[in-house]
Amino acid sequence: MPRLAGRHFLQIPGPTNVPDRVLRAIDMPTMDHRGPGFAPLGKAVLEGMKRVFQTRSEVIIYPASGTGAWEAALANTLSPGDTVLMYETGHFATLWQKMALKLGLKPEFIAGDWRTGADPQAIESRLREDGAMAIKAVCVVHNETSTGVVSRIAEVRKAMDGAKHPALLMVDTISSLASLDYRHDEWGVDVTVGGSQKGLMLPPGLSFNAVSAKALAASKTAQLPRSFWDWSEMIAANRDGYFPYTPATNLLYGLREALTMLLDEEGLENVFARHQRHGEATRRAVRAWGLEVLARNPAEYSGSLTAVLMPAGHDADRLRRIILETFDMSLGTGLSKLAGKVFRIGHLGDFNDLTLMGTLAGCEMGLQLAGVPAQQAGVQAAMDFLASSHASPARAAA
Ligand SMILES: *Cc1c(COP(=O)(O)O)cnc(C)c1O
């Protein structure tokens, strides 16, 4: 392969582009994680992550990908044979359900169409039928990365309260944390699962649990075996800014830098508004191409990625290959039953108007090169929207 000049466009919905500042922060000598210099770092990232989750309760940081934090959420709170109610929003919800099976839980899976979010009413009626309170947890993916559909977590909480059911609420925010508004405490979530390589603008390798007092209480009696994932040893060591085993020290340097950028310099409100605006611009481009956004319900559109349906007879992976080979841009593939049928545009992380325009221009040129019937009008539609919405309210207020 000849050298490709310029930066690769990594526009998959995670891992996302890592800002140079974060790379520079990671590129420092590894320190003694038991020495006196470490505790301020440990305390700073734990405090910062509480602000990201919008919680006052415990946050756990694992040296693991997001999948590890899924396992931690289940293993710390549940016992073998426990029933958990899960919702089939797409590929990631399905993987979490498979994990629950492997761990010896009994997942009940409410079927979904992979184009809409978790239905709070369906959850409420299932919980109302559960007079014996056999269901120990309700598990929902906030931003389903395979479809670009956001589930309304505050409404799921209301549904659980409406049914007066004591199950724990667990939410996967791996592709929404620090890109879409998410409120662990206000929405009454018991365990929130997060990862480093999406909205947090870090390389893969860190994952998180935010843990309510009720989830902590459940962990005291939960019987699933756990060792690496055990919250109690983590929380005890974290109190002084340390970890029970070696943390991913250099990624924590990067996390400290990313938190400064997100919380102190840009502000979470502005981060959320930026992602919403780029989601809207992307959907306008898709419609101007004459193509269809996979997400059906406007109240569930994702600000962090858009899945685009291909016209019948055209393969999304062929389009993605042409775009990669011609313009050096990676787009997300269609996962499991969406393979070949959709491509996914990631617009989350370290991303601005011009990165979006480069991304959409690559898609529009690629559609033309691949011979996909589409209007050459999406870039213009997105530019018109971005230019007219530049002084967004969040920006003016900053
Ligand atoms: C990326 C992702 C995962 C998987 O995380 P890994 O870091 O690959 O283990 C799980 N759930 C969602 C919603 C994701 O976007």
The ligand as an ORCA input file, in Angstrom:
! r2SCAN-3c Opt
* xyz 0 1
  C     -18.679     -0.209     22.244
  C     -19.847     -0.697     23.017
  C     -19.794     -1.824     23.834
  C     -18.586     -2.733     23.887
  O     -17.541     -2.169     24.547
  P     -16.081     -2.792     24.412
  O     -15.238     -1.666     24.889
  O     -15.897     -3.139     22.962
  O     -16.001     -3.966     25.278
  C     -20.911     -2.150     24.578
  N     -22.027     -1.436     24.520
  C     -22.136     -0.347     23.725
  C     -23.414      0.416     23.687
  C     -21.046      0.048     22.951
  O     -21.152      1.115     22.154
*
